[in-house]
Amino acid sequence: MTGGYPDRVPTLPDKTEPLQRQRRRGEELEAALLDAAWDELAQVGFARLTMESVAARARTGVAVLYRRWSNKDDLVIAALRHYGTTRPVPAPDTGTLRGDMLALLESVNEGRSAFTVIVSAAFAGLLSSTGLTPAEVRARIMGDRPLWSDAVFRRAHERGEIDLDTIPTAILTMPFDLIRHDLLMTLKPVPQERITSIVDDLFLPLAAAQRKATGTEPASR
């Protein structure tokens, strides 16, 4: 484990040699800088990352970074946005809300567990450093990119399994908040039985109770 992060973090392939042999410009240069910032964030964490350390990893001068990002916070936000944009997670479509939620949480847990830990830690660092609210930091990282769960919830709404007009956001985000909590507390993948319990014992009963309370539960056939 390095700097409190899992040993197997999703760093990018080493491109040092090819980048040394060619002069990078424009979008290619910016992508290389953001890749270097992500790798630095994954290896040392938000607190120890500096503009100088990212420049050293990218084999360029620090002035190149400052011409694009005025400070470390802006660079980290751009790196997080770049990583998420270039590595999208496909939304599952199993035909049921339960199946989709299990598949989505399993994808987060298995394929992006280290990513979740890194982003969550960086998020906490950005909150402290920028003074922005959680919603403001999240908006700056996400931009106009939809959440992985948006399509899942939209299809569930169309099937009549949930009512997006009345269900509290806290219920929709709760499964992902719990997964992130478990990942941060243990730095290990969440056991399958825990994922199933989050969906079957917490999320689905809460969603059903909310529909019953608001009178949006479908009539029995």
URZIKA-V236044 format. One record per helix or strand. SS is the DSSP state (h for helix, s for strand). FROM is the first residue (numbers start at 1). TO is the last residue. If there is no record, write none. Layout:
<<SS & FROM & TO> <SS & FROM & TO>>
This chain:
<<s & 2 & 2> <s & 5 & 5> <h & 16 & 20> <h & 26 & 44> <h & 51 & 57> <h & 62 & 66> <h & 72 & 86> <h & 97 & 111> <h & 113 & 130> <h & 134 & 142> <h & 148 & 159> <h & 169 & 186> <h & 192 & 214>>
